Amino acid sequence: MDQILIRDLSARGVIGVNDWEREKAQEILINITLFTDLRRAGESDNLDDSVNYRSIAKQALAHAESAARLTVEALAADIARLCLAHAGVQKVRVRVEKPGAVRFARSVGVEIERQAGDFA
């Protein structure tokens, strides 16, 4: 299956369970892999035959900056659901990280994979 990659999308939003994490926006790093069939788009050279990754990136960014989720797990699931709502996206891999959240680590986060049938 073909893949569209959105790498290192940087958002600023409220995320975390501690009071100090809820007080101000922090950096959230998002990586998305969209699994789709790109054969038609490769032949036609027409965006209408592909998945519009710009639209998905803008939606993911807007959601991450406004959702104020407690966990990176919940935010990752939100973004996966958002991606799967786009026609042609058959599966998605989403990684959400909080840079600097743990001392001596560049970042911490989660990576999930979901398919359309995973959300009721």
N, CA, C and O atoms as a Tinker XYZ file with bonds, in Angstrom:
   480  protein
     1  N      0.846000   -1.174000    0.000000    73     2
     2  CA     0.000000    0.000000    0.000000    64     1     3
     3  C      0.892000    1.238000    0.000000    63     2     4     5
     4  O      1.939000    1.265000    0.646000    81     3
     5  N      0.466000    2.249000   -0.726000    73     3     6
     6  CA     1.233000    3.489000   -0.816000    64     5     7
     7  C      1.071000    4.313000    0.457000    63     6     8     9
     8  O      0.129000    4.122000    1.226000    81     7
     9  N      2.011000    5.233000    0.661000    73     7    10
    10  CA     2.000000    6.046000    1.873000    64     9    11
    11  C      2.237000    7.516000    1.541000    63    10    12    13
    12  O      3.040000    7.853000    0.672000    81    11
    13  N      1.525000    8.373000    2.247000    73    11    14
    14  CA     1.772000    9.809000    2.229000    64    13    15
    15  C      2.289000   10.160000    3.608000    63    14    16    17
    16  O      1.685000    9.787000    4.614000    81    15
    17  N      3.401000   10.874000    3.665000    73    15    18
    18  CA     4.057000   11.179000    4.931000    64    17    19
    19  C      3.919000   12.653000    5.286000    63    18    20    21
    20  O      4.168000   13.528000    4.456000    81    19
    21  N      3.526000   12.914000    6.505000    73    19    22
    22  CA     3.535000   14.266000    7.069000    64    21    23
    23  C      4.462000   14.187000    8.270000    63    22    24    25
    24  O      4.136000   13.534000    9.262000    81    23
    25  N      5.611000   14.842000    8.192000    73    23    26
    26  CA     6.650000   14.685000    9.196000    64    25    27
    27  C      6.864000   15.961000   10.009000    63    26    28    29
    28  O      6.915000   17.066000    9.469000    81    27
    29  N      6.985000   15.772000   11.310000    73    27    30
    30  CA     7.382000   16.826000   12.245000    64    29    31
    31  C      6.500000   18.066000   12.164000    63    30    32    33
    32  O      6.996000   19.192000   12.114000    81    31
    33  N      5.206000   17.850000   12.150000    73    31    34
    34  CA     4.244000   18.936000   12.214000    64    33    35
    35  C      4.266000   19.466000   13.647000    63    34    36    37
    36  O      3.979000   18.725000   14.587000    81    35
    37  N      4.601000   20.725000   13.814000    73    35    38
    38  CA     4.784000   21.298000   15.143000    64    37    39
    39  C      3.588000   22.156000   15.530000    63    38    40    41
    40  O      3.267000   23.140000   14.864000    81    39
    41  N      2.936000   21.763000   16.618000    73    39    42
    42  CA     1.774000   22.494000   17.130000    64    41    43
    43  C      2.099000   23.019000   18.525000    63    42    44    45
    44  O      3.042000   22.559000   19.170000    81    43
    45  N      1.314000   23.978000   18.975000    73    43    46
    46  CA     1.407000   24.471000   20.350000    64    45    47
    47  C      0.024000   24.361000   20.952000    63    46    48    49
    48  O     -0.914000   25.030000   20.519000    81    47
    49  N     -0.090000   23.507000   21.960000    73    47    50
    50  CA    -1.398000   23.291000   22.564000    64    49    51
    51  C     -1.285000   22.848000   23.999000    63    50    52    53
    52  O     -0.200000   22.548000   24.495000    81    51
    53  N     -2.420000   22.812000   24.653000    73    51    54
    54  CA    -2.490000   22.350000   26.042000    64    53    55
    55  C     -2.648000   20.830000   26.008000    63    54    56    57
    56  O     -3.568000   20.297000   25.390000    81    55
    57  N     -1.732000   20.155000   26.685000    73    55    58
    58  CA    -1.806000   18.700000   26.782000    64    57    59
    59  C     -1.079000   18.261000   28.046000    63    58    60    61
    60  O      0.030000   18.718000   28.319000    81    59
    61  N     -1.699000   17.381000   28.812000    73    59    62
    62  CA    -1.084000   16.887000   30.031000    64    61    63
    63  C     -2.077000   16.859000   31.178000    63    62    64    65
    64  O     -3.145000   17.469000   31.116000    81    63
    65  N     -1.706000   16.144000   32.221000    73    63    66
    66  CA    -2.590000   15.964000   33.377000    64    65    67
    67  C     -2.224000   16.864000   34.556000    63    66    68    69
    68  O     -3.059000   17.107000   35.427000    81    67
    69  N     -0.998000   17.358000   34.594000    73    67    70
    70  CA    -0.567000   18.209000   35.700000    64    69    71
    71  C     -1.104000   19.626000   35.534000    63    70    72    73
    72  O     -1.296000   20.108000   34.418000    81    71
    73  N     -1.342000   20.278000   36.660000    73    71    74
    74  CA    -1.871000   21.645000   36.630000    64    73    75
    75  C     -0.986000   22.565000   35.795000    63    74    76    77
    76  O     -1.495000   23.361000   35.006000    81    75
    77  N      0.330000   22.466000   35.959000    73    75    78
    78  CA     1.229000   23.346000   35.230000    64    77    79
    79  C      1.174000   23.084000   33.724000    63    78    80    81
    80  O      1.447000   23.990000   32.937000    81    79
    81  N      0.827000   21.872000   33.311000    73    79    82
    82  CA     0.704000   21.560000   31.885000    64    81    83
    83  C     -0.582000   22.141000   31.291000    63    82    84    85
    84  O     -0.674000   22.341000   30.080000    81    83
    85  N     -1.556000   22.405000   32.132000    73    83    86
    86  CA    -2.848000   22.917000   31.683000    64    85    87
    87  C     -2.851000   24.445000   31.605000    63    86    88    89
    88  O     -3.784000   25.038000   31.065000    81    87
    89  N     -1.805000   25.083000   32.146000    73    87    90
    90  CA    -1.778000   26.537000   32.223000    64    89    91
    91  C     -1.319000   27.225000   30.951000    63    90    92    93
    92  O     -1.776000   28.329000   30.655000    81    91
    93  N     -0.433000   26.609000   30.197000    73    91    94
    94  CA     0.035000   27.256000   28.973000    64    93    95
    95  C      0.352000   26.214000   27.900000    63    94    96    97
    96  O      0.662000   25.059000   28.194000    81    95
    97  N      0.264000   26.655000   26.671000    73    95    98
    98  CA     0.512000   25.762000   25.535000    64    97    99
    99  C      1.958000   25.286000   25.541000    63    98   100   101
   100  O      2.871000   26.020000   25.919000    81    99
   101  N      2.143000   24.056000   25.119000    73    99   102
   102  CA     3.477000   23.490000   24.979000    64   101   103
   103  C      3.624000   22.912000   23.573000    63   102   104   105
   104  O      2.640000   22.745000   22.852000    81   103
   105  N      4.847000   22.614000   23.200000    73   103   106
   106  CA     5.083000   22.065000   21.865000    64   105   107
   107  C      4.563000   20.628000   21.791000    63   106   108   109
   108  O      4.755000   19.826000   22.704000    81   107
   109  N      3.908000   20.338000   20.689000    73   107   110
   110  CA     3.421000   18.993000   20.387000    64   109   111
   111  C      3.922000   18.667000   18.990000    63   110   112   113
   112  O      3.693000   19.435000   18.055000    81   111
   113  N      4.590000   17.557000   18.841000    73   111   114
   114  CA     5.141000   17.144000   17.557000    64   113   115
   115  C      4.299000   16.003000   16.998000    63   114   116   117
   116  O      4.056000   15.009000   17.682000    81   115
   117  N      3.857000   16.151000   15.757000    73   115   118
   118  CA     2.942000   15.179000   15.145000    64   117   119
   119  C      3.558000   14.626000   13.861000    63   118   120   121
   120  O      4.049000   15.376000   13.018000    81   119
   121  N      3.522000   13.314000   13.731000    73   119   122
   122  CA     3.912000   12.633000   12.497000    64   121   123
   123  C      2.751000   11.756000   12.065000    63   122   124   125
   124  O      2.157000   11.040000   12.871000    81   123
   125  N      2.438000   11.825000   10.779000    73   123   126
   126  CA     1.296000   11.092000   10.237000    64   125   127
   127  C      1.740000   10.332000    8.991000    63   126   128   129
   128  O      2.412000   10.887000    8.121000    81   127
   129  N      1.361000    9.069000    8.913000    73   127   130
   130  CA     1.525000    8.285000    7.694000    64   129   131
   131  C      0.137000    7.862000    7.251000    63   130   132   133
   132  O     -0.576000    7.165000    7.974000    81   131
   133  N     -0.239000    8.292000    6.051000    73   131   134
   134  CA    -1.535000    7.955000    5.471000    64   133   135
   135  C     -1.331000    6.811000    4.491000    63   134   136   137
   136  O     -0.515000    6.920000    3.577000    81   135
   137  N     -2.052000    5.731000    4.666000    73   135   138
   138  CA    -1.962000    4.587000    3.759000    64   137   139
   139  C     -3.115000    4.686000    2.768000    63   138   140   141
   140  O     -4.279000    4.763000    3.162000    81   139
   141  N     -2.785000    4.685000    1.493000    73   139   142
   142  CA    -3.772000    4.888000    0.439000    64   141   143
   143  C     -3.259000    4.283000   -0.862000    63   142   144   145
   144  O     -2.129000    3.798000   -0.922000    81   143
   145  N     -4.070000    4.312000   -1.880000    73   143   146
   146  CA    -3.671000    3.846000   -3.206000    64   145   147
   147  C     -3.422000    5.073000   -4.075000    63   146   148   149
   148  O     -4.350000    5.822000   -4.380000    81   147
   149  N     -2.176000    5.275000   -4.470000    73   147   150
   150  CA    -1.799000    6.460000   -5.247000    64   149   151
   151  C     -1.614000    6.190000   -6.739000    63   150   152   153
   152  O     -1.132000    7.054000   -7.471000    81   151
   153  N     -1.993000    5.002000   -7.190000    73   151   154
   154  CA    -1.780000    4.674000   -8.606000    64   153   155
   155  C     -2.514000    5.631000   -9.540000    63   154   156   157
   156  O     -1.934000    6.119000  -10.510000    81   155
   157  N     -3.765000    5.896000   -9.259000    73   155   158
   158  CA    -4.554000    6.778000  -10.133000    64   157   159
   159  C     -3.952000    8.187000  -10.173000    63   158   160   161
   160  O     -3.826000    8.777000  -11.246000    81   159
   161  N     -3.586000    8.717000   -9.025000    73   159   162
   162  CA    -2.976000   10.051000   -8.961000    64   161   163
   163  C     -1.639000   10.080000   -9.695000    63   162   164   165
   164  O     -1.294000   11.079000  -10.326000    81   163
   165  N     -0.892000    8.987000   -9.612000    73   163   166
   166  CA     0.384000    8.900000  -10.315000    64   165   167
   167  C      0.218000    8.918000  -11.824000    63   166   168   169
   168  O      1.077000    9.433000  -12.540000    81   167
   169  N     -0.872000    8.364000  -12.307000    73   167   170
   170  CA    -1.147000    8.354000  -13.747000    64   169   171
   171  C     -1.744000    9.671000  -14.232000    63   170   172   173
   172  O     -1.371000   10.176000  -15.291000    81   171
   173  N     -2.670000   10.224000  -13.454000    73   171   174
   174  CA    -3.408000   11.407000  -13.906000    64   173   175
   175  C     -2.699000   12.727000  -13.594000    63   174   176   177
   176  O     -2.945000   13.732000  -14.261000    81   175
   177  N     -1.824000   12.731000  -12.588000    73   175   178
   178  CA    -1.174000   13.954000  -12.127000    64   177   179
   179  C     -2.198000   14.980000  -11.656000    63   178   180   181
   180  O     -2.011000   16.185000  -11.825000    81   179
   181  N     -3.299000   14.477000  -11.055000    73   179   182
   182  CA    -4.406000   15.324000  -10.630000    64   181   183
   183  C     -4.612000   15.145000   -9.118000    63   182   184   185
   184  O     -4.777000   14.024000   -8.635000    81   183
   185  N     -4.600000   16.253000   -8.386000    73   183   186
   186  CA    -4.775000   16.200000   -6.937000    64   185   187
   187  C     -6.100000   15.566000   -6.539000    63   186   188   189
   188  O     -6.188000   14.938000   -5.484000    81   187
   189  N     -7.123000   15.718000   -7.358000    73   187   190
   190  CA    -8.430000   15.137000   -7.046000    64   189   191
   191  C     -8.378000   13.609000   -6.982000    63   190   192   193
   192  O     -9.276000   12.984000   -6.417000    81   191
   193  N     -7.340000   13.008000   -7.552000    73   191   194
   194  CA    -7.182000   11.556000   -7.527000    64   193   195
   195  C     -6.292000   11.088000   -6.372000    63   194   196   197
   196  O     -5.958000    9.906000   -6.280000    81   195
   197  N     -5.914000   12.010000   -5.502000    73   195   198
   198  CA    -5.050000   11.690000   -4.382000    64   197   199
   199  C     -5.717000   12.107000   -3.074000    63   198   200   201
   200  O     -6.893000   12.471000   -3.053000    81   199
   201  N     -4.976000   12.051000   -2.018000    73   199   202
   202  CA    -5.420000   12.529000   -0.709000    64   201   203
   203  C     -4.741000   13.877000   -0.483000    63   202   204   205
   204  O     -3.526000   13.995000   -0.638000    81   203
   205  N     -5.504000   14.870000   -0.126000    73   203   206
   206  CA    -4.961000   16.209000    0.049000    64   205   207
   207  C     -4.274000   16.305000    1.411000    63   206   208   209
   208  O     -4.922000   16.568000    2.424000    81   207
   209  N     -2.963000   16.091000    1.424000    73   207   210
   210  CA    -2.225000   16.081000    2.684000    64   209   211
   211  C     -2.149000   17.463000    3.323000    63   210   212   213
   212  O     -2.006000   17.572000    4.541000    81   211
   213  N     -2.241000   18.510000    2.524000    73   211   214
   214  CA    -2.234000   19.865000    3.094000    64   213   215
   215  C     -3.476000   20.075000    3.962000    63   214   216   217
   216  O     -3.390000   20.626000    5.060000    81   215
   217  N     -4.611000   19.639000    3.467000    73   215   218
   218  CA    -5.859000   19.764000    4.216000    64   217   219
   219  C     -5.797000   18.959000    5.512000    63   218   220   221
   220  O     -6.226000   19.440000    6.561000    81   219
   221  N     -5.272000   17.751000    5.448000    73   219   222
   222  CA    -5.160000   16.908000    6.637000    64   221   223
   223  C     -4.200000   17.533000    7.644000    63   222   224   225
   224  O     -4.490000   17.549000    8.841000    81   223
   225  N     -3.074000   18.043000    7.184000    73   223   226
   226  CA    -2.104000   18.673000    8.085000    64   225   227
   227  C     -2.720000   19.882000    8.786000    63   226   228   229
   228  O     -2.527000   20.070000    9.987000    81   227
   229  N     -3.455000   20.695000    8.044000    73   227   230
   230  CA    -4.098000   21.878000    8.641000    64   229   231
   231  C     -5.135000   21.471000    9.682000    63   230   232   233
   232  O     -5.232000   22.103000   10.734000    81   231
   233  N     -5.905000   20.432000    9.407000    73   231   234
   234  CA    -6.913000   19.968000   10.361000    64   233   235
   235  C     -6.262000   19.391000   11.611000    63   234   236   237
   236  O     -6.710000   19.659000   12.725000    81   235
   237  N     -5.207000   18.600000   11.433000    73   235   238
   238  CA    -4.507000   18.004000   12.570000    64   237   239
   239  C     -3.890000   19.098000   13.442000    63   238   240   241
   240  O     -3.969000   19.036000   14.669000    81   239
   241  N     -3.286000   20.085000   12.815000    73   239   242
   242  CA    -2.679000   21.188000   13.541000    64   241   243
   243  C     -3.730000   21.972000   14.327000    63   242   244   245
   244  O     -3.541000   22.251000   15.511000    81   243
   245  N     -4.824000   22.324000   13.678000    73   243   246
   246  CA    -5.895000   23.074000   14.340000    64   245   247
   247  C     -6.464000   22.280000   15.516000    63   246   248   249
   248  O     -6.739000   22.847000   16.574000    81   247
   249  N     -6.639000   20.983000   15.335000    73   247   250
   250  CA    -7.189000   20.157000   16.415000    64   249   251
   251  C     -6.212000   20.078000   17.592000    63   250   252   253
   252  O     -6.611000   20.246000   18.745000    81   251
   253  N     -4.942000   19.825000   17.301000    73   251   254
   254  CA    -3.942000   19.714000   18.369000    64   253   255
   255  C     -3.841000   21.008000   19.174000    63   254   256   257
   256  O     -3.604000   20.975000   20.381000    81   255
   257  N     -4.021000   22.132000   18.511000    73   255   258
   258  CA    -3.891000   23.422000   19.194000    64   257   259
   259  C     -5.145000   23.815000   19.966000    63   258   260   261
   260  O     -5.096000   24.734000   20.784000    81   259
   261  N     -6.263000   23.142000   19.724000    73   259   262
   262  CA    -7.506000   23.533000   20.390000    64   261   263
   263  C     -8.119000   22.447000   21.276000    63   262   264   265
   264  O     -9.012000   22.751000   22.067000    81   263
   265  N     -7.680000   21.217000   21.175000    73   263   266
   266  CA    -8.341000   20.097000   21.852000    64   265   267
   267  C     -8.150000   20.073000   23.371000    63   266   268   269
   268  O     -9.048000   19.642000   24.095000    81   267
   269  N     -7.009000   20.524000   23.857000    73   267   270
   270  CA    -6.707000   20.519000   25.290000    64   269   271
   271  C     -6.926000   19.138000   25.909000    63   270   272   273
   272  O     -7.585000   19.010000   26.940000    81   271
   273  N     -6.372000   18.115000   25.278000    73   271   274
   274  CA    -6.499000   16.741000   25.767000    64   273   275
   275  C     -5.581000   16.515000   26.961000    63   274   276   277
   276  O     -4.575000   17.206000   27.124000    81   275
   277  N     -5.933000   15.553000   27.785000    73   275   278
   278  CA    -5.108000   15.189000   28.934000    64   277   279
   279  C     -3.941000   14.295000   28.523000    63   278   280   281
   280  O     -2.854000   14.392000   29.091000    81   279
   281  N     -4.162000   13.428000   27.541000    73   279   282
   282  CA    -3.135000   12.450000   27.176000    64   281   283
   283  C     -2.768000   12.529000   25.696000    63   282   284   285
   284  O     -3.574000   12.917000   24.851000    81   283
   285  N     -1.528000   12.148000   25.415000    73   283   286
   286  CA    -1.099000   12.056000   24.018000    64   285   287
   287  C     -1.838000   10.915000   23.323000    63   286   288   289
   288  O     -2.042000   10.954000   22.109000    81   287
   289  N     -2.238000    9.904000   24.085000    73   287   290
   290  CA    -2.996000    8.790000   23.512000    64   289   291
   291  C     -4.323000    9.278000   22.927000    63   290   292   293
   292  O     -4.698000    8.903000   21.816000    81   291
   293  N     -5.019000   10.112000   23.680000    73   291   294
   294  CA    -6.312000   10.633000   23.207000    64   293   295
   295  C     -6.126000   11.536000   22.005000    63   294   296   297
   296  O     -6.906000   11.472000   21.056000    81   295
   297  N     -5.101000   12.381000   22.031000    73   295   298
   298  CA    -4.860000   13.267000   20.892000    64   297   299
   299  C     -4.501000   12.462000   19.645000    63   298   300   301
   300  O     -4.958000   12.786000   18.550000    81   299
   301  N     -3.698000   11.429000   19.798000    73   299   302
   302  CA    -3.334000   10.575000   18.660000    64   301   303
   303  C     -4.584000    9.914000   18.067000    63   302   304   305
   304  O     -4.730000    9.849000   16.847000    81   303
   305  N     -5.478000    9.427000   18.923000    73   303   306
   306  CA    -6.718000    8.807000   18.443000    64   305   307
   307  C     -7.597000    9.827000   17.722000    63   306   308   309
   308  O     -8.204000    9.512000   16.699000    81   307
   309  N     -7.666000   11.047000   18.252000    73   307   310
   310  CA    -8.429000   12.110000   17.584000    64   309   311
   311  C     -7.911000   12.353000   16.175000    63   310   312   313
   312  O     -8.684000   12.442000   15.222000    81   311
   313  N     -6.599000   12.458000   16.057000    73   311   314
   314  CA    -5.979000   12.750000   14.759000    64   313   315
   315  C     -6.176000   11.576000   13.803000    63   314   316   317
   316  O     -6.422000   11.783000   12.615000    81   315
   317  N     -6.073000   10.364000   14.302000    73   315   318
   318  CA    -6.311000    9.186000   13.459000    64   317   319
   319  C     -7.729000    9.204000   12.907000    63   318   320   321
   320  O     -7.937000    8.960000   11.718000    81   319
   321  N     -8.692000    9.489000   13.752000    73   319   322
   322  CA   -10.098000    9.549000   13.339000    64   321   323
   323  C    -10.289000   10.634000   12.268000    63   322   324   325
   324  O    -10.976000   10.418000   11.270000    81   323
   325  N     -9.684000   11.779000   12.488000    73   323   326
   326  CA    -9.753000   12.889000   11.533000    64   325   327
   327  C     -9.198000   12.466000   10.163000    63   326   328   329
   328  O     -9.797000   12.752000    9.127000    81   327
   329  N     -8.056000   11.787000   10.177000    73   327   330
   330  CA    -7.423000   11.352000    8.920000    64   329   331
   331  C     -8.286000   10.332000    8.180000    63   330   332   333
   332  O     -8.434000   10.405000    6.961000    81   331
   333  N     -8.849000    9.387000    8.916000    73   331   334
   334  CA    -9.644000    8.328000    8.300000    64   333   335
   335  C    -10.963000    8.847000    7.732000    63   334   336   337
   336  O    -11.609000    8.154000    6.947000    81   335
   337  N    -11.364000   10.041000    8.113000    73   335   338
   338  CA   -12.587000   10.639000    7.568000    64   337   339
   339  C    -12.383000   11.122000    6.134000    63   338   340   341
   340  O    -13.356000   11.427000    5.444000    81   339
   341  N    -11.134000   11.197000    5.676000    73   339   342
   342  CA   -10.843000   11.640000    4.312000    64   341   343
   343  C    -10.946000   10.473000    3.340000    63   342   344   345
   344  O    -10.421000    9.389000    3.592000    81   343
   345  N    -11.616000   10.709000    2.248000    73   343   346
   346  CA   -11.778000    9.681000    1.213000    64   345   347
   347  C    -10.413000    9.192000    0.740000    63   346   348   349
   348  O     -9.498000    9.982000    0.507000    81   347
   349  N    -10.299000    7.898000    0.607000    73   347   350
   350  CA    -9.067000    7.302000    0.098000    64   349   351
   351  C     -8.098000    6.860000    1.174000    63   350   352   353
   352  O     -7.216000    6.047000    0.893000    81   351
   353  N     -8.221000    7.358000    2.392000    73   351   354
   354  CA    -7.317000    6.951000    3.475000    64   353   355
   355  C     -7.839000    5.633000    4.041000    63   354   356   357
   356  O     -8.922000    5.576000    4.624000    81   355
   357  N     -7.055000    4.584000    3.860000    73   355   358
   358  CA    -7.468000    3.253000    4.283000    64   357   359
   359  C     -6.956000    2.895000    5.677000    63   358   360   361
   360  O     -7.584000    2.131000    6.410000    81   359
   361  N     -5.816000    3.458000    6.019000    73   359   362
   362  CA    -5.185000    3.195000    7.314000    64   361   363
   363  C     -4.320000    4.402000    7.624000    63   362   364   365
   364  O     -3.907000    5.129000    6.721000    81   363
   365  N     -4.046000    4.614000    8.912000    73   363   366
   366  CA    -3.208000    5.741000    9.307000    64   365   367
   367  C     -2.316000    5.335000   10.472000    63   366   368   369
   368  O     -2.710000    4.554000   11.338000    81   367
   369  N     -1.116000    5.880000   10.472000    73   367   370
   370  CA    -0.205000    5.752000   11.613000    64   369   371
   371  C      0.030000    7.173000   12.122000    63   370   372   373
   372  O      0.408000    8.061000   11.359000    81   371
   373  N     -0.197000    7.374000   13.406000    73   371   374
   374  CA    -0.048000    8.704000   14.006000    64   373   375
   375  C      0.907000    8.602000   15.183000    63   374   376   377
   376  O      0.756000    7.746000   16.055000    81   375
   377  N      1.897000    9.494000   15.193000    73   375   378
   378  CA     2.809000    9.608000   16.332000    64   377   379
   379  C      2.638000   11.010000   16.918000    63   378   380   381
   380  O      2.724000   12.006000   16.199000    81   379
   381  N      2.397000   11.079000   18.216000    73   379   382
   382  CA     2.283000   12.353000   18.924000    64   381   383
   383  C      3.338000   12.348000   20.026000    63   382   384   385
   384  O      3.406000   11.426000   20.838000    81   383
   385  N      4.163000   13.406000   20.037000    73   383   386
   386  CA     5.233000   13.498000   21.021000    64   385   387
   387  C      5.197000   14.846000   21.736000    63   386   388   389
   388  O      4.755000   15.857000   21.191000    81   387
   389  N      5.678000   14.821000   22.973000    73   387   390
   390  CA     5.861000   16.038000   23.759000    64   389   391
   391  C      7.363000   16.223000   23.973000    63   390   392   393
   392  O      7.946000   15.596000   24.858000    81   391
   393  N      7.988000   17.076000   23.170000    73   391   394
   394  CA     9.424000   17.313000   23.352000    64   393   395
   395  C      9.717000   17.910000   24.737000    63   394   396   397
   396  O      9.005000   18.791000   25.217000    81   395
   397  N     10.773000   17.406000   25.352000    73   395   398
   398  CA    11.200000   17.938000   26.639000    64   397   399
   399  C     10.329000   17.562000   27.818000    63   398   400   401
   400  O     10.508000   18.113000   28.904000    81   399
   401  N      9.396000   16.647000   27.643000    73   399   402
   402  CA     8.478000   16.292000   28.734000    64   401   403
   403  C      9.165000   15.503000   29.845000    63   402   404   405
   404  O      8.741000   15.554000   30.999000    81   403
   405  N     10.215000   14.779000   29.500000    73   403   406
   406  CA    10.944000   13.974000   30.477000    64   405   407
   407  C     12.411000   14.399000   30.444000    63   406   408   409
   408  O     13.034000   14.479000   29.386000    81   407
   409  N     12.928000   14.662000   31.612000    73   407   410
   410  CA    14.318000   15.087000   31.718000    64   409   411
   411  C     15.254000   14.063000   31.081000    63   410   412   413
   412  O     15.096000   12.859000   31.281000    81   411
   413  N     16.206000   14.537000   30.332000    73   411   414
   414  CA    17.225000   13.743000   29.651000    64   413   415
   415  C     16.693000   12.979000   28.437000    63   414   416   417
   416  O     17.414000   12.168000   27.856000    81   415
   417  N     15.449000   13.228000   28.052000    73   415   418
   418  CA    14.896000   12.615000   26.832000    64   417   419
   419  C     14.509000   13.736000   25.863000    63   418   420   421
   420  O     13.974000   14.762000   26.282000    81   419
   421  N     14.774000   13.542000   24.596000    73   419   422
   422  CA    14.394000   14.542000   23.600000    64   421   423
   423  C     12.886000   14.724000   23.578000    63   422   424   425
   424  O     12.391000   15.846000   23.472000    81   423
   425  N     12.147000   13.604000   23.679000    73   423   426
   426  CA    10.688000   13.679000   23.710000    64   425   427
   427  C     10.128000   12.356000   24.210000    63   426   428   429
   428  O     10.834000   11.351000   24.297000    81   427
   429  N      8.837000   12.382000   24.535000    73   427   430
   430  CA     8.087000   11.168000   24.849000    64   429   431
   431  C      6.781000   11.229000   24.068000    63   430   432   433
   432  O      6.283000   12.311000   23.756000    81   431
   433  N      6.238000   10.071000   23.758000    73   431   434
   434  CA     4.995000   10.079000   23.012000    64   433   435
   435  C      4.471000    8.692000   22.739000    63   434   436   437
   436  O      4.923000    7.702000   23.315000    81   435
   437  N      3.497000    8.648000   21.838000    73   435   438
   438  CA     2.894000    7.384000   21.440000    64   437   439
   439  C      2.788000    7.331000   19.921000    63   438   440   441
   440  O      2.781000    8.358000   19.243000    81   439
   441  N      2.706000    6.111000   19.409000    73   439   442
   442  CA     2.463000    5.897000   17.983000    64   441   443
   443  C      1.372000    4.842000   17.867000    63   442   444   445
   444  O      1.471000    3.763000   18.450000    81   443
   445  N      0.327000    5.169000   17.103000    73   443   446
   446  CA    -0.793000    4.237000   16.940000    64   445   447
   447  C     -1.056000    4.012000   15.456000    63   446   448   449
   448  O     -0.700000    4.840000   14.618000    81   447
   449  N     -1.679000    2.891000   15.144000    73   447   450
   450  CA    -2.190000    2.613000   13.798000    64   449   451
   451  C     -3.656000    2.284000   13.901000    63   450   452   453
   452  O     -4.080000    1.519000   14.766000    81   451
   453  N     -4.430000    2.875000   13.001000    73   451   454
   454  CA    -5.871000    2.642000   12.988000    64   453   455
   455  C     -6.351000    2.495000   11.552000    63   454   456   457
   456  O     -5.767000    3.030000   10.610000    81   455
   457  N     -7.461000    1.733000   11.425000    73   455   458
   458  CA    -8.172000    1.583000   10.163000    64   457   459
   459  C     -9.596000    2.092000   10.368000    63   458   460   461
   460  O    -10.043000    2.267000   11.502000    81   459
   461  N    -10.293000    2.323000    9.279000    73   459   462
   462  CA   -11.642000    2.876000    9.372000    64   461   463
   463  C    -12.547000    2.079000   10.297000    63   462   464   465
   464  O    -13.328000    2.675000   11.037000    81   463
   465  N    -12.472000    0.770000   10.283000    73   463   466
   466  CA   -13.325000   -0.062000   11.111000    64   465   467
   467  C    -13.019000    0.005000   12.599000    63   466   468   469
   468  O    -13.785000   -0.516000   13.409000    81   467
   469  N    -11.911000    0.639000   12.971000    73   467   470
   470  CA   -11.520000    0.731000   14.378000    64   469   471
   471  C    -12.353000    1.742000   15.148000    63   470   472   473
   472  O    -12.377000    1.714000   16.379000    81   471
   473  N    -13.037000    2.634000   14.441000    73   471   474
   474  CA   -13.855000    3.640000   15.093000    64   473   475
   475  C    -15.322000    3.381000   14.806000    63   474   476   477
   476  O    -15.738000    3.332000   13.648000    81   475
   477  N    -16.099000    3.218000   15.854000    73   475   478
   478  CA   -17.536000    2.929000   15.678000    64   477   479
   479  C    -18.319000    4.196000   15.417000    63   478   480
   480  O    -19.537000    4.144000   15.246000    81   479
